[in-house]
């Protein structure tokens, strides 16, 4: 097993390959990269791929302003 960032997989194999390997659309790959999401891809020995996102907990969201 080898882990690489999603951006590296796309740079090596292309966006269409990454999308097909992970079972998502090419647009989803593009949006994840544009949003700078921290996604690692595991390349398994049997040739399959898995992706995992590392996110902070609790999520760092900005509070919504109430209409006063």
N, CA, C and O atoms as a GROMACS GRO file, in nm:
protein
  272
    1UNK      N    1   0.084  -0.118   0.000
    1UNK     CA    2   0.000   0.000   0.000
    1UNK      C    3   0.088   0.124   0.000
    1UNK      O    4   0.192   0.130   0.067
    2UNK      N    5   0.046   0.221  -0.075
    2UNK     CA    6   0.118   0.347  -0.083
    2UNK      C    7   0.016   0.459  -0.074
    2UNK      O    8  -0.088   0.455  -0.140
    3UNK      N    9   0.045   0.560   0.008
    3UNK     CA   10  -0.044   0.674   0.020
    3UNK      C   11   0.017   0.794  -0.049
    3UNK      O   12   0.135   0.825  -0.031
    4UNK      N   13  -0.066   0.863  -0.129
    4UNK     CA   14  -0.022   0.985  -0.196
    4UNK      C   15  -0.135   1.087  -0.190
    4UNK      O   16  -0.251   1.049  -0.178
    5UNK      N   17  -0.102   1.215  -0.198
    5UNK     CA   18  -0.207   1.317  -0.203
    5UNK      C   19  -0.288   1.305  -0.333
    5UNK      O   20  -0.235   1.262  -0.435
    6UNK      N   21  -0.413   1.343  -0.328
    6UNK     CA   22  -0.499   1.340  -0.447
    6UNK      C   23  -0.437   1.421  -0.560
    6UNK      O   24  -0.442   1.380  -0.676
    7UNK      N   25  -0.379   1.535  -0.528
    7UNK     CA   26  -0.319   1.619  -0.631
    7UNK      C   27  -0.206   1.547  -0.704
    7UNK      O   28  -0.187   1.566  -0.825
    8UNK      N   29  -0.131   1.466  -0.632
    8UNK     CA   30  -0.021   1.391  -0.694
    8UNK      C   31  -0.075   1.282  -0.787
    8UNK      O   32  -0.021   1.261  -0.895
    9UNK      N   33  -0.181   1.213  -0.745
    9UNK     CA   34  -0.242   1.111  -0.831
    9UNK      C   35  -0.292   1.174  -0.960
    9UNK      O   36  -0.272   1.118  -1.068
   10UNK      N   37  -0.356   1.289  -0.950
   10UNK     CA   38  -0.407   1.358  -1.068
   10UNK      C   39  -0.292   1.403  -1.158
   10UNK      O   40  -0.301   1.394  -1.280
   11UNK      N   41  -0.184   1.451  -1.098
   11UNK     CA   42  -0.068   1.494  -1.177
   11UNK      C   43  -0.004   1.377  -1.251
   11UNK      O   44   0.043   1.392  -1.364
   12UNK      N   45  -0.003   1.259  -1.187
   12UNK     CA   46   0.061   1.142  -1.248
   12UNK      C   47  -0.029   1.072  -1.350
   12UNK      O   48   0.016   1.036  -1.459
   13UNK      N   49  -0.156   1.052  -1.315
   13UNK     CA   50  -0.244   0.968  -1.396
   13UNK      C   51  -0.355   1.044  -1.468
   13UNK      O   52  -0.414   0.991  -1.563
   14UNK      N   53  -0.384   1.166  -1.425
   14UNK     CA   54  -0.490   1.244  -1.487
   14UNK      C   55  -0.619   1.243  -1.406
   14UNK      O   56  -0.645   1.152  -1.327
   15UNK      N   57  -0.698   1.346  -1.428
   15UNK     CA   58  -0.822   1.364  -1.353
   15UNK      C   59  -0.924   1.256  -1.385
   15UNK      O   60  -0.992   1.207  -1.294
   16UNK      N   61  -0.936   1.217  -1.510
   16UNK     CA   62  -1.034   1.114  -1.549
   16UNK      C   63  -1.001   0.980  -1.485
   16UNK      O   64  -1.091   0.910  -1.438
   17UNK      N   65  -0.873   0.943  -1.482
   17UNK     CA   66  -0.832   0.818  -1.419
   17UNK      C   67  -0.865   0.821  -1.270
   17UNK      O   68  -0.922   0.726  -1.216
   18UNK      N   69  -0.829   0.930  -1.203
   18UNK     CA   70  -0.853   0.942  -1.059
   18UNK      C   71  -1.002   0.932  -1.028
   18UNK      O   72  -1.041   0.864  -0.933
   19UNK      N   73  -1.084   0.998  -1.108
   19UNK     CA   74  -1.229   0.994  -1.086
   19UNK      C   75  -1.282   0.852  -1.101
   19UNK      O   76  -1.360   0.806  -1.017
   20UNK      N   77  -1.242   0.784  -1.206
   20UNK     CA   78  -1.289   0.647  -1.230
   20UNK      C   79  -1.241   0.553  -1.119
   20UNK      O   80  -1.317   0.469  -1.072
   21UNK      N   81  -1.116   0.567  -1.079
   21UNK     CA   82  -1.058   0.480  -0.976
   21UNK      C   83  -1.127   0.497  -0.841
   21UNK      O   84  -1.138   0.402  -0.764
   22UNK      N   85  -1.174   0.619  -0.814
   22UNK     CA   86  -1.237   0.647  -0.684
   22UNK      C   87  -1.390   0.640  -0.690
   22UNK      O   88  -1.456   0.652  -0.587
   23UNK      N   89  -1.446   0.621  -0.810
   23UNK     CA   90  -1.591   0.609  -0.823
   23UNK      C   91  -1.664   0.740  -0.809
   23UNK      O   92  -1.777   0.743  -0.760
   24UNK      N   93  -1.602   0.848  -0.852
   24UNK     CA   94  -1.666   0.980  -0.848
   24UNK      C   95  -1.656   1.044  -0.986
   24UNK      O   96  -1.592   0.989  -1.076
   25UNK      N   97  -1.718   1.159  -1.002
   25UNK     CA   98  -1.712   1.229  -1.130
   25UNK      C   99  -1.584   1.312  -1.139
   25UNK      O  100  -1.526   1.349  -1.037
   26UNK      N  101  -1.538   1.340  -1.262
   26UNK     CA  102  -1.423   1.428  -1.276
   26UNK      C  103  -1.446   1.566  -1.214
   26UNK      O  104  -1.353   1.629  -1.164
   27UNK      N  105  -1.571   1.612  -1.216
   27UNK     CA  106  -1.604   1.741  -1.154
   27UNK      C  107  -1.580   1.737  -1.004
   27UNK      O  108  -1.535   1.836  -0.946
   28UNK      N  109  -1.608   1.624  -0.940
   28UNK     CA  110  -1.585   1.611  -0.796
   28UNK      C  111  -1.436   1.619  -0.764
   28UNK      O  112  -1.397   1.679  -0.664
   29UNK      N  113  -1.354   1.559  -0.848
   29UNK     CA  114  -1.209   1.566  -0.830
   29UNK      C  115  -1.163   1.711  -0.845
   29UNK      O  116  -1.084   1.760  -0.765
   30UNK      N  117  -1.212   1.778  -0.948
   30UNK     CA  118  -1.176   1.917  -0.974
   30UNK      C  119  -1.215   2.007  -0.857
   30UNK      O  120  -1.136   2.092  -0.815
   31UNK      N  121  -1.336   1.990  -0.806
   31UNK     CA  122  -1.383   2.073  -0.694
   31UNK      C  123  -1.302   2.047  -0.568
   31UNK      O  124  -1.271   2.141  -0.494
   32UNK      N  125  -1.267   1.922  -0.542
   32UNK     CA  126  -1.189   1.889  -0.423
   32UNK      C  127  -1.051   1.954  -0.429
   32UNK      O  128  -1.001   2.005  -0.329
   33UNK      N  129  -0.990   1.952  -0.547
   33UNK     CA  130  -0.858   2.014  -0.564
   33UNK      C  131  -0.869   2.165  -0.553
   33UNK      O  132  -0.786   2.229  -0.488
   34UNK      N  133  -0.971   2.224  -0.616
   34UNK     CA  134  -0.989   2.369  -0.611
   34UNK      C  135  -1.014   2.418  -0.468
   34UNK      O  136  -0.971   2.527  -0.431
   35UNK      N  137  -1.084   2.337  -0.389
   35UNK     CA  138  -1.114   2.373  -0.251
   35UNK      C  139  -0.997   2.341  -0.156
   35UNK      O  140  -1.006   2.366  -0.036
   36UNK      N  141  -0.889   2.287  -0.212
   36UNK     CA  142  -0.770   2.252  -0.136
   36UNK      C  143  -0.801   2.159  -0.019
   36UNK      O  144  -0.750   2.176   0.092
   37UNK      N  145  -0.887   2.059  -0.045
   37UNK     CA  146  -0.921   1.962   0.057
   37UNK      C  147  -0.803   1.867   0.078
   37UNK      O  148  -0.731   1.834  -0.016
   38UNK      N  149  -0.783   1.824   0.201
   38UNK     CA  150  -0.671   1.739   0.239
   38UNK      C  151  -0.711   1.592   0.219
   38UNK      O  152  -0.752   1.525   0.313
   39UNK      N  153  -0.698   1.544   0.095
   39UNK     CA  154  -0.741   1.409   0.060
   39UNK      C  155  -0.619   1.324   0.025
   39UNK      O  156  -0.538   1.361  -0.061
   40UNK      N  157  -0.608   1.210   0.093
   40UNK     CA  158  -0.501   1.114   0.066
   40UNK      C  159  -0.561   0.995  -0.007
   40UNK      O  160  -0.671   0.951   0.025
   41UNK      N  161  -0.487   0.944  -0.104
   41UNK     CA  162  -0.532   0.828  -0.180
   41UNK      C  163  -0.439   0.711  -0.148
   41UNK      O  164  -0.317   0.724  -0.155
   42UNK      N  165  -0.499   0.598  -0.111
   42UNK     CA  166  -0.423   0.476  -0.086
   42UNK      C  167  -0.429   0.389  -0.209
   42UNK      O  168  -0.537   0.355  -0.257
   43UNK      N  169  -0.312   0.353  -0.261
   43UNK     CA  170  -0.301   0.263  -0.375
   43UNK      C  171  -0.277   0.123  -0.319
   43UNK      O  172  -0.168   0.093  -0.270
   44UNK      N  173  -0.378   0.038  -0.325
   44UNK     CA  174  -0.369  -0.097  -0.271
   44UNK      C  175  -0.291  -0.189  -0.364
   44UNK      O  176  -0.278  -0.161  -0.484
   45UNK      N  177  -0.240  -0.299  -0.310
   45UNK     CA  178  -0.160  -0.393  -0.388
   45UNK      C  179  -0.241  -0.460  -0.498
   45UNK      O  180  -0.184  -0.503  -0.599
   46UNK      N  181  -0.373  -0.470  -0.481
   46UNK     CA  182  -0.456  -0.534  -0.583
   46UNK      C  183  -0.497  -0.438  -0.695
   46UNK      O  184  -0.574  -0.475  -0.783
   47UNK      N  185  -0.444  -0.316  -0.691
   47UNK     CA  186  -0.472  -0.218  -0.796
   47UNK      C  187  -0.592  -0.128  -0.770
   47UNK      O  188  -0.624  -0.044  -0.854
   48UNK      N  189  -0.657  -0.145  -0.656
   48UNK     CA  190  -0.770  -0.059  -0.622
   48UNK      C  191  -0.720   0.065  -0.548
   48UNK      O  192  -0.607   0.068  -0.498
   49UNK      N  193  -0.806   0.165  -0.542
   49UNK     CA  194  -0.772   0.291  -0.477
   49UNK      C  195  -0.879   0.326  -0.375
   49UNK      O  196  -0.997   0.298  -0.395
   50UNK      N  197  -0.837   0.386  -0.265
   50UNK     CA  198  -0.928   0.437  -0.162
   50UNK      C  199  -0.884   0.579  -0.128
   50UNK      O  200  -0.765   0.610  -0.128
   51UNK      N  201  -0.981   0.664  -0.099
   51UNK     CA  202  -0.948   0.802  -0.063
   51UNK      C  203  -1.003   0.833   0.076
   51UNK      O  204  -1.111   0.788   0.114
   52UNK      N  205  -0.927   0.912   0.150
   52UNK     CA  206  -0.966   0.954   0.285
   52UNK      C  207  -0.933   1.102   0.300
   52UNK      O  208  -0.829   1.150   0.255
   53UNK      N  209  -1.025   1.174   0.365
   53UNK     CA  210  -1.003   1.316   0.388
   53UNK      C  211  -0.973   1.340   0.535
   53UNK      O  212  -1.042   1.288   0.623
   54UNK      N  213  -0.871   1.418   0.562
   54UNK     CA  214  -0.836   1.456   0.698
   54UNK      C  215  -0.897   1.593   0.726
   54UNK      O  216  -0.864   1.691   0.659
   55UNK      N  217  -0.986   1.598   0.825
   55UNK     CA  218  -1.052   1.723   0.861
   55UNK      C  219  -1.036   1.747   1.010
   55UNK      O  220  -1.022   1.652   1.088
   56UNK      N  221  -1.038   1.872   1.049
   56UNK     CA  222  -1.029   1.903   1.191
   56UNK      C  223  -1.162   1.871   1.259
   56UNK      O  224  -1.268   1.872   1.196
   57UNK      N  225  -1.154   1.843   1.388
   57UNK     CA  226  -1.275   1.816   1.466
   57UNK      C  227  -1.268   1.898   1.592
   57UNK      O  228  -1.164   1.894   1.659
   58UNK      N  229  -1.366   1.970   1.628
   58UNK     CA  230  -1.488   1.992   1.550
   58UNK      C  231  -1.461   2.080   1.430
   58UNK      O  232  -1.360   2.151   1.424
   59UNK      N  233  -1.550   2.074   1.336
   59UNK     CA  234  -1.534   2.150   1.212
   59UNK      C  235  -1.523   2.299   1.243
   59UNK      O  236  -1.595   2.351   1.328
   60UNK      N  237  -1.433   2.364   1.175
   60UNK     CA  238  -1.412   2.507   1.195
   60UNK      C  239  -1.506   2.584   1.102
   60UNK      O  240  -1.468   2.619   0.990
   61UNK      N  241  -1.624   2.611   1.148
   61UNK     CA  242  -1.720   2.685   1.067
   61UNK      C  243  -1.737   2.825   1.123
   61UNK      O  244  -1.717   2.848   1.242
   62UNK      N  245  -1.772   2.916   1.037
   62UNK     CA  246  -1.797   3.052   1.082
   62UNK      C  247  -1.943   3.061   1.127
   62UNK      O  248  -2.032   3.011   1.059
   63UNK      N  249  -1.966   3.124   1.240
   63UNK     CA  250  -2.104   3.134   1.288
   63UNK      C  251  -2.188   3.219   1.194
   63UNK      O  252  -2.142   3.319   1.138
   64UNK      N  253  -2.312   3.177   1.177
   64UNK     CA  254  -2.404   3.251   1.091
   64UNK      C  255  -2.456   3.373   1.167
   64UNK      O  256  -2.486   3.366   1.286
   65UNK      N  257  -2.465   3.483   1.094
   65UNK     CA  258  -2.518   3.605   1.155
   65UNK      C  259  -2.670   3.598   1.153
   65UNK      O  260  -2.731   3.561   1.053
   66UNK      N  261  -2.729   3.634   1.265
   66UNK     CA  262  -2.875   3.633   1.270
   66UNK      C  263  -2.929   3.766   1.218
   66UNK      O  264  -2.866   3.871   1.231
   67UNK      N  265  -3.045   3.758   1.159
   67UNK     CA  266  -3.110   3.879   1.108
   67UNK      C  267  -3.174   3.950   1.227
   67UNK      O  268  -3.265   3.897   1.290
   68UNK      N  269  -3.126   4.068   1.258
   68UNK     CA  270  -3.178   4.140   1.375
   68UNK      C  271  -3.278   4.245   1.337
   68UNK      O  272  -3.331   4.315   1.424
   0.00000   0.00000   0.00000
